[in-house]
Amino acid sequence: MDTRSEYDLLGTLDVPAQAYYGIQTLRASQNFKITGVPIGHFPELIKALAMVKAAAARTNQEFGLLDDTKTDAIVYACQDLINGQYHDQFIVDVIQGGAGTSTNMNANEVIANIGLSKLGFGLGDYQHLHPNDHVNKSQSTNDAYPTAARLGIQFAADNFLPALAQLKEALEAKGQMFASVLKMGRTQLQDAVPMTLGQEFNAFATTLGEDIDRIQDACALLCEVNLGGTAIGTGINTPEGYSQKAIEKLAIISKKPLTPASNLVEATSDMGAFVFFSGILKRLAIKLSKMSNDLRLLSSGPRTGLGEIKLPEMQPGSSIMPGKVNPVIPEAMNQTAYQVIASDLAVTLAAEAGQLQLNAMEPMIIYNVLNSLKMLREACDMLNQKCIQGIQANEATCLAHVENSIGIITALVPHIGYSNASRIAREALLTGATVKSLILLEGLLTEDQLNELLKPEKMIAPTKLSS
């Protein structure tokens, strides 16, 4: 393989001749072989890094710190990255030591070499456009990297939220479809009171809708960035006013309402926004998992379980039991949720591990948040398209459960009293007789009264009092 020789603080290394990354990226790729997932796996992060570098270059140009030729070459390279090119050149593992320095240098080297090609120079000919002196000018990993991370997470959320919204809409559609399907509600896995299958699915939709709003709120918190703080937030090696101008330019490029942190020293070490965002994803994961549990229970059987709904059949369910079909899609959503919950714990521990003016565990925080967003996006699409949209109601089974349940006795308590209702319920359980037959036998209510009180519309909503 053809190579070119590059050098750094530790000496020289042979870099693949056609690689757009350089020696520091190569060293990092050799040092960190942990997840097998390169940072290029998350295009939103690469796009955000490029925007940060472009905003910094234009600000340096405005202050007279970069000439027009170098600035234009950097911005040209950044635009290529924003457009999705060269992402395969981001080869550093997402888990890395150095508080993100390897990610930042991977970006600096790739941008420098794309720029060198644009200017007509060879790859690695850094005297004309240098990764540190020019691409990284007025920056540190400690402000460029977390700023890009906050921006990249917002881009990833932008890609995720439509999938969540479509899942919510699919659940609402099922809520309308099943609005007249009477069934038993259950608490603690025991018969409770009647409801409709539509009410059950509308509740699923509502709870997911709440978290669409919460994720948007969390994105707003990520708009406060520390670009311009450089190493620890003091702004060393930047001209006065650089931070404000660089963030203004980045806001224009990214189309996000970014603002400078009120205290750049605090913002450089604080991981609170990431913890908050990760916590929202955990909350959503818990809801999605609970909903998946319910879908599995409601579809259980099909003949010896609840069997109130039928899930789409996606694949044979057993290598030994003919005809068995399992609820594989909700099961996959459960497992996705467990991973997101575990990732939130990892984010929590990493955020706590910060020391003094920096948190060196930030790469793991960013990886877990981005990975959770990616997994949730794919899993919500899966659940929507391969499960929710194809769910059918087993109306006869739902109705049979209602008619055979003692739960309907609750609707009669205001008319026969709690003591009578308790006694009738107990006798129904012991004898197998229906609640309706026992009440008629004892003459507690007439058949017309029972039929009126046990109308579905009377049992699934508050009682309307006559004026």
C-alpha positions as CSV (number, residue, x, y, z in Angstrom):
1,M,0.0,0.0,0.0
2,D,1.3,3.4,-1.0
3,T,1.9,5.7,2.0
4,R,3.0,9.1,2.9
5,S,5.1,10.0,6.0
6,E,3.7,12.4,8.6
7,Y,5.1,13.5,11.9
8,D,3.8,14.7,15.3
9,L,5.0,15.1,18.9
10,L,5.7,11.4,19.1
11,G,7.6,10.9,15.9
12,T,6.7,9.8,12.4
13,L,4.2,7.3,10.9
14,D,3.3,6.1,7.5
15,V,-0.2,7.1,6.6
16,P,-2.1,5.6,3.6
17,A,-1.2,7.9,0.7
18,Q,-4.8,8.5,-0.4
19,A,-6.2,8.9,3.1
20,Y,-7.7,12.3,4.0
21,Y,-7.1,11.7,7.7
22,G,-3.6,12.1,9.1
23,I,-1.1,10.9,11.7
24,Q,-3.1,11.8,14.8
25,T,-6.2,10.1,13.5
26,L,-4.1,7.0,12.6
27,R,-2.6,6.9,16.1
28,A,-6.1,7.1,17.6
29,S,-7.4,4.3,15.4
30,Q,-4.5,2.1,16.5
31,N,-5.0,3.0,20.2
32,F,-8.8,2.6,20.4
33,K,-10.2,-0.6,19.1
34,I,-13.1,-0.9,21.5
35,T,-16.6,-0.8,19.9
36,G,-15.7,-1.2,16.3
37,V,-18.0,1.8,15.6
38,P,-16.2,4.7,14.0
39,I,-17.4,8.3,14.5
40,G,-18.4,8.3,10.9
41,H,-21.2,6.0,11.8
42,F,-23.0,9.1,13.1
43,P,-23.3,11.5,10.1
44,E,-25.1,14.1,12.3
45,L,-21.9,14.5,14.4
46,I,-19.7,14.8,11.3
47,K,-22.0,17.4,9.8
48,A,-22.0,19.3,13.1
49,L,-18.2,19.2,13.4
50,A,-18.0,20.6,9.8
51,M,-20.3,23.5,10.7
52,V,-18.3,24.4,13.7
53,K,-15.1,24.5,11.7
54,A,-16.7,26.6,9.0
55,A,-18.1,29.1,11.5
56,A,-14.7,29.3,13.2
57,A,-12.9,29.8,9.9
58,R,-15.3,32.7,8.8
59,T,-14.9,34.3,12.2
60,N,-11.1,34.0,12.0
61,Q,-11.3,35.6,8.6
62,E,-13.4,38.5,9.9
63,F,-10.7,39.1,12.6
64,G,-7.9,39.0,10.1
65,L,-6.5,35.8,11.5
66,L,-7.0,33.7,8.3
67,D,-6.5,34.9,4.8
68,D,-9.2,34.5,2.2
69,T,-7.6,31.6,0.4
70,K,-7.2,29.4,3.5
71,T,-10.7,30.4,4.7
72,D,-12.4,29.5,1.4
73,A,-10.5,26.1,1.3
74,I,-11.7,25.2,4.8
75,V,-15.3,26.3,4.2
76,Y,-15.2,24.3,0.9
77,A,-14.1,21.2,2.7
78,C,-16.6,21.7,5.4
79,Q,-19.4,22.0,2.9
80,D,-18.3,18.6,1.4
81,L,-18.7,17.0,4.8
82,I,-22.0,18.7,5.4
83,N,-23.2,17.2,2.0
84,G,-22.2,13.7,3.2
85,Q,-18.9,13.3,1.5
86,Y,-15.7,11.8,3.0
87,H,-17.5,10.4,6.1
88,D,-15.6,7.1,5.6
89,Q,-12.5,9.1,6.5
90,F,-13.7,9.5,10.1
91,I,-12.2,6.2,11.4
92,V,-11.6,6.9,15.1
93,D,-13.6,4.7,17.5
94,V,-16.4,6.5,19.2
95,I,-15.0,5.4,22.6
96,Q,-11.7,7.1,23.0
97,G,-9.4,8.6,25.6
98,G,-8.5,12.3,25.4
99,A,-11.9,14.0,26.0
100,G,-12.6,14.0,22.2
101,T,-9.2,15.2,21.0
102,S,-9.0,12.3,18.5
103,T,-12.4,13.2,17.1
104,N,-11.5,16.8,16.8
105,M,-8.2,16.0,15.1
106,N,-9.8,13.6,12.7
107,A,-12.0,16.4,11.6
108,N,-9.1,18.9,11.4
109,E,-7.0,16.6,9.3
110,V,-9.7,15.6,6.9
111,I,-10.8,19.2,6.4
112,A,-7.2,20.3,5.9
113,N,-6.5,17.6,3.3
114,I,-9.8,18.2,1.4
115,G,-8.8,21.9,1.4
116,L,-5.3,21.1,0.2
117,S,-6.7,19.1,-2.7
118,K,-8.9,22.0,-3.6
119,L,-5.9,24.3,-3.6
120,G,-3.9,21.9,-5.8
121,F,-1.5,20.7,-3.1
122,G,-0.8,17.1,-2.1
123,L,-2.3,15.3,0.8
124,G,-0.3,16.0,4.0
125,D,1.3,19.1,2.6
126,Y,0.3,21.0,5.7
127,Q,2.6,24.0,5.2
128,H,-0.2,25.4,3.0
129,L,-3.1,24.4,5.2
130,H,-2.5,23.0,8.6
131,P,-4.9,21.0,10.8
132,N,-3.9,22.8,14.0
133,D,-2.7,26.2,12.9
134,H,-5.5,26.9,10.4
135,V,-8.5,24.5,10.7
136,N,-8.3,24.5,14.5
137,K,-7.5,28.2,14.9
138,S,-9.1,29.9,17.9
139,Q,-10.4,26.6,19.0
140,S,-9.7,23.8,21.4
141,T,-11.2,20.3,21.4
142,N,-12.8,21.4,24.7
143,D,-15.1,23.9,23.0
144,A,-15.3,22.7,19.4
145,Y,-16.2,19.1,20.2
146,P,-19.0,19.7,22.8
147,T,-20.5,22.4,20.6
148,A,-20.6,20.0,17.7
149,A,-22.0,17.3,20.0
150,R,-24.8,19.5,21.1
151,L,-25.6,20.4,17.5
152,G,-25.2,16.8,16.3
153,I,-27.7,15.5,18.9
154,Q,-30.2,18.1,17.7
155,F,-29.8,16.9,14.1
156,A,-30.2,13.3,15.2
157,A,-33.3,14.3,17.2
158,D,-34.7,16.0,14.0
159,N,-34.3,12.7,12.2
160,F,-35.9,10.8,15.1
161,L,-38.9,12.9,15.9
162,P,-40.8,12.3,12.6
163,A,-40.6,8.5,13.3
164,L,-42.0,9.0,16.8
165,A,-44.7,11.3,15.5
166,Q,-45.7,8.8,12.8
167,L,-45.9,6.0,15.5
168,K,-48.2,8.3,17.5
169,E,-50.4,8.9,14.5
170,A,-50.6,5.2,13.8
171,L,-51.8,4.6,17.4
172,E,-54.3,7.4,17.1
173,A,-55.6,5.8,13.9
174,K,-56.1,2.5,15.7
175,G,-57.8,4.4,18.5
176,Q,-60.4,5.7,16.1
177,M,-60.7,2.3,14.4
178,F,-61.3,0.5,17.7
179,A,-63.5,3.2,19.3
180,S,-66.5,0.9,19.5
181,V,-64.8,-2.3,20.5
182,L,-65.9,-2.9,24.2
183,K,-63.4,-4.8,26.3
184,M,-62.3,-5.2,29.9
185,G,-59.8,-2.9,31.5
186,R,-57.4,-4.5,33.9
187,T,-55.4,-3.4,36.9
188,Q,-52.7,-5.6,38.5
189,L,-53.6,-8.2,35.8
190,Q,-57.0,-8.6,37.3
191,D,-60.4,-7.6,35.8
192,A,-61.2,-4.0,36.5
193,V,-64.0,-2.1,34.6
194,P,-65.0,-2.0,31.0
195,M,-63.4,0.3,28.5
196,T,-62.9,0.4,24.7
197,L,-59.9,-0.9,22.8
198,G,-59.9,2.6,21.2
199,Q,-59.4,4.2,24.6
200,E,-56.5,1.9,25.2
201,F,-54.7,2.8,22.0
202,N,-55.5,6.5,22.4
203,A,-53.7,6.4,25.7
204,F,-50.7,4.9,24.0
205,A,-50.7,7.8,21.5
206,T,-51.1,10.4,24.2
207,T,-48.2,9.2,26.3
208,L,-45.8,9.2,23.3
209,G,-47.0,12.7,22.3
210,E,-45.9,14.0,25.7
211,D,-42.4,13.0,25.0
212,I,-42.3,14.6,21.6
213,D,-42.7,17.9,23.4
214,R,-40.1,16.9,26.1
215,I,-37.5,16.0,23.5
216,Q,-38.1,19.4,21.8
217,D,-37.6,21.1,25.2
218,A,-34.4,19.2,25.7
219,C,-33.1,20.3,22.3
220,A,-33.6,23.9,23.4
221,L,-31.3,23.3,26.3
222,L,-28.6,22.0,24.0
223,C,-28.6,25.3,22.1
224,E,-26.5,26.9,24.8
225,V,-22.9,26.2,23.7
226,N,-19.3,27.0,24.8
227,L,-17.7,27.7,21.4
228,G,-14.9,30.3,22.0
229,G,-14.1,29.1,25.5
230,T,-11.2,27.1,24.1
231,A,-9.3,25.0,26.7
232,I,-11.2,25.6,29.9
233,G,-13.6,28.4,29.2
234,T,-11.3,31.4,29.6
235,G,-11.1,32.0,25.9
236,I,-7.3,31.9,25.7
237,N,-5.9,32.3,22.1
238,T,-9.1,34.0,20.9
239,P,-9.6,37.7,20.1
240,E,-12.1,39.6,22.2
241,G,-15.6,39.1,20.8
242,Y,-14.7,35.9,19.0
243,S,-17.1,33.6,20.9
244,Q,-20.2,35.7,20.2
245,K,-19.4,36.1,16.5
246,A,-18.5,32.5,16.0
247,I,-21.7,31.3,17.6
248,E,-23.7,33.8,15.6
249,K,-22.2,32.4,12.4
250,L,-22.8,28.8,13.5
251,A,-26.4,29.6,14.3
252,I,-26.8,30.8,10.7
253,I,-25.1,27.8,9.2
254,S,-26.9,25.3,11.3
255,K,-30.3,27.0,11.4
256,K,-30.4,26.4,15.1
257,P,-31.0,29.1,17.7
258,L,-27.6,28.8,19.4
259,T,-26.5,31.1,22.1
260,P,-23.3,31.5,24.2
261,A,-23.3,29.9,27.6
262,S,-23.6,32.5,30.3
263,N,-20.4,31.1,32.0
264,L,-18.0,29.4,29.6
265,V,-15.9,27.9,32.3
266,E,-19.0,26.2,33.8
267,A,-20.2,25.2,30.4
268,T,-16.9,23.5,29.5
269,S,-17.1,21.0,32.3
270,D,-20.8,20.7,32.9
271,M,-22.6,17.7,31.3
272,G,-26.1,18.6,32.6
273,A,-27.7,19.1,29.2
274,F,-26.6,15.7,28.1
275,V,-27.9,14.1,31.3
276,F,-31.2,15.8,30.9
277,F,-31.6,14.8,27.2
278,S,-30.5,11.2,28.0
279,G,-33.1,11.1,30.8
280,I,-35.9,12.1,28.4
281,L,-34.8,9.2,26.1
282,K,-34.9,6.8,29.0
283,R,-38.4,8.1,29.9
284,L,-39.6,7.5,26.4
285,A,-37.9,4.0,26.3
286,I,-39.8,3.0,29.4
287,K,-43.1,4.1,27.9
288,L,-42.4,2.2,24.6
289,S,-41.4,-0.9,26.5
290,K,-44.5,-0.8,28.7
291,M,-46.6,-0.4,25.6
292,S,-44.9,-3.3,24.0
293,N,-45.5,-5.4,27.1
294,D,-49.2,-4.5,26.8
295,L,-49.3,-5.5,23.1
296,R,-47.8,-8.8,23.9
297,L,-50.3,-9.5,26.7
298,L,-53.3,-8.4,24.7
299,S,-52.3,-10.6,21.8
300,S,-51.3,-13.6,24.0
301,G,-52.7,-17.0,23.2
302,P,-54.0,-17.0,20.6
303,R,-56.5,-19.4,22.1
304,T,-55.3,-19.7,25.7
305,G,-54.4,-16.1,26.5
306,L,-56.2,-12.8,26.4
307,G,-56.4,-12.8,22.6
308,E,-58.1,-9.4,22.3
309,I,-55.9,-8.2,19.4
310,K,-54.1,-10.0,16.6
311,L,-50.6,-8.7,15.7
312,P,-49.3,-9.0,12.1
313,E,-47.6,-12.3,11.6
314,M,-44.0,-11.5,10.7
315,Q,-42.1,-14.8,10.8
316,P,-42.5,-18.4,12.1
317,G,-42.0,-18.5,15.8
318,S,-40.5,-21.9,16.6
319,S,-38.1,-24.5,15.3
320,I,-40.0,-27.2,17.1
321,M,-43.6,-26.1,17.6
322,P,-45.5,-26.0,14.2
323,G,-47.8,-23.0,13.7
324,K,-46.4,-20.9,16.5
325,V,-46.0,-17.2,15.7
326,N,-44.4,-14.9,18.3
327,P,-44.8,-11.2,18.9
328,V,-41.2,-10.5,17.6
329,I,-41.7,-6.8,16.9
330,P,-42.8,-5.7,20.4
331,E,-40.0,-8.0,21.8
332,A,-37.4,-6.2,19.7
333,M,-38.8,-2.8,20.9
334,N,-38.5,-4.1,24.5
335,Q,-34.8,-4.9,23.9
336,T,-34.2,-1.6,22.3
337,A,-35.7,0.1,25.3
338,Y,-33.5,-1.8,27.7
339,Q,-30.4,-0.8,25.8
340,V,-31.5,2.9,25.9
341,I,-32.1,2.6,29.7
342,A,-28.7,1.1,30.1
343,S,-27.1,3.8,28.0
344,D,-28.7,6.5,30.3
345,L,-27.0,4.9,33.3
346,A,-23.7,5.0,31.4
347,V,-24.3,8.7,30.6
348,T,-25.1,9.4,34.2
349,L,-21.9,7.7,35.5
350,A,-19.7,9.5,32.8
351,A,-21.2,12.9,33.7
352,E,-20.4,12.3,37.4
353,A,-16.9,11.4,36.5
354,G,-15.9,14.9,35.4
355,Q,-13.0,16.4,37.2
356,L,-12.2,20.1,37.7
357,Q,-12.4,22.1,34.5
358,L,-13.2,19.2,32.0
359,N,-15.0,15.9,31.6
360,A,-12.8,13.5,29.9
361,M,-15.6,10.9,29.5
362,E,-17.6,13.1,27.0
363,P,-17.0,10.7,24.0
364,M,-18.9,8.0,25.8
365,I,-21.7,10.4,26.7
366,I,-22.0,11.5,23.1
367,Y,-21.9,8.0,21.7
368,N,-24.6,6.7,24.0
369,V,-27.0,9.6,23.3
370,L,-26.5,9.4,19.6
371,N,-26.7,5.6,19.6
372,S,-29.9,5.8,21.6
373,L,-31.5,8.2,19.2
374,K,-30.5,6.0,16.2
375,M,-31.8,2.8,17.8
376,L,-35.1,4.5,18.9
377,R,-35.6,5.9,15.4
378,E,-35.2,2.5,13.8
379,A,-37.3,0.8,16.4
380,C,-40.2,3.2,16.2
381,D,-40.3,2.8,12.4
382,M,-40.2,-0.9,12.9
383,L,-43.0,-0.9,15.5
384,N,-45.2,1.4,13.4
385,Q,-44.8,-0.3,10.0
386,K,-44.5,-3.9,11.1
387,C,-46.9,-4.0,14.0
388,I,-49.2,-1.1,14.9
389,Q,-50.5,-0.5,11.4
390,G,-51.5,-4.2,11.0
391,I,-53.1,-4.8,14.4
392,Q,-56.6,-6.2,14.2
393,A,-59.2,-6.4,17.0
394,N,-60.7,-9.7,18.0
395,E,-64.1,-8.1,18.8
396,A,-65.9,-11.3,19.8
397,T,-63.2,-12.2,22.3
398,C,-63.2,-8.7,23.8
399,L,-67.0,-8.8,24.2
400,A,-67.0,-12.3,25.7
401,H,-64.4,-11.2,28.3
402,V,-66.7,-8.3,29.3
403,E,-69.8,-10.5,29.5
404,N,-68.0,-13.2,31.6
405,S,-66.3,-10.7,33.9
406,I,-67.4,-9.7,37.4
407,G,-65.8,-6.3,36.7
408,I,-69.1,-5.0,35.4
409,I,-70.4,-5.1,39.0
410,T,-68.6,-1.8,39.6
411,A,-71.1,0.0,37.3
412,L,-73.9,-1.2,39.5
413,V,-72.5,-0.2,42.9
414,P,-74.3,3.2,43.0
415,H,-77.6,1.3,42.5
416,I,-77.3,-1.8,44.7
417,G,-74.7,-0.7,47.2
418,Y,-71.2,-1.8,47.8
419,S,-72.0,-4.6,50.2
420,N,-74.5,-6.2,47.8
421,A,-72.1,-5.8,45.0
422,S,-69.3,-7.4,46.9
423,R,-71.5,-10.4,47.8
424,I,-72.7,-10.8,44.2
425,A,-69.2,-10.6,42.9
426,R,-68.0,-13.3,45.4
427,E,-70.9,-15.6,44.6
428,A,-70.2,-15.2,40.8
429,L,-66.6,-16.2,41.3
430,L,-67.5,-19.2,43.4
431,T,-70.3,-20.5,41.3
432,G,-69.4,-19.4,37.8
433,A,-72.8,-17.7,37.4
434,T,-72.9,-14.3,35.7
435,V,-73.3,-11.1,37.7
436,K,-76.4,-10.3,35.6
437,S,-78.2,-13.6,36.4
438,L,-77.5,-13.3,40.1
439,I,-78.8,-9.8,40.4
440,L,-82.0,-10.8,38.5
441,L,-82.3,-13.9,40.7
442,E,-82.2,-11.7,43.9
443,G,-84.5,-9.1,42.4
444,L,-82.0,-6.3,43.1
445,L,-82.7,-4.7,39.7
446,T,-85.1,-5.4,36.8
447,E,-83.8,-6.6,33.5
448,D,-84.7,-3.3,31.9
449,Q,-82.7,-1.5,34.6
450,L,-79.7,-3.8,34.1
451,N,-79.7,-3.4,30.4
452,E,-79.8,0.3,30.7
453,L,-77.0,0.5,33.3
454,L,-74.8,-1.9,31.5
455,K,-75.0,-0.1,28.1
456,P,-71.4,0.3,26.9
457,E,-71.6,4.1,26.7
458,K,-72.7,4.1,30.3
459,M,-69.7,2.1,31.5
460,I,-66.8,3.8,29.7
461,A,-67.3,7.4,30.7
462,P,-68.5,9.6,33.6
463,T,-72.2,9.6,34.4
464,K,-74.2,12.4,33.0
465,L,-76.4,13.9,35.7
466,S,-79.9,15.1,34.7
467,S,-80.4,18.8,35.3
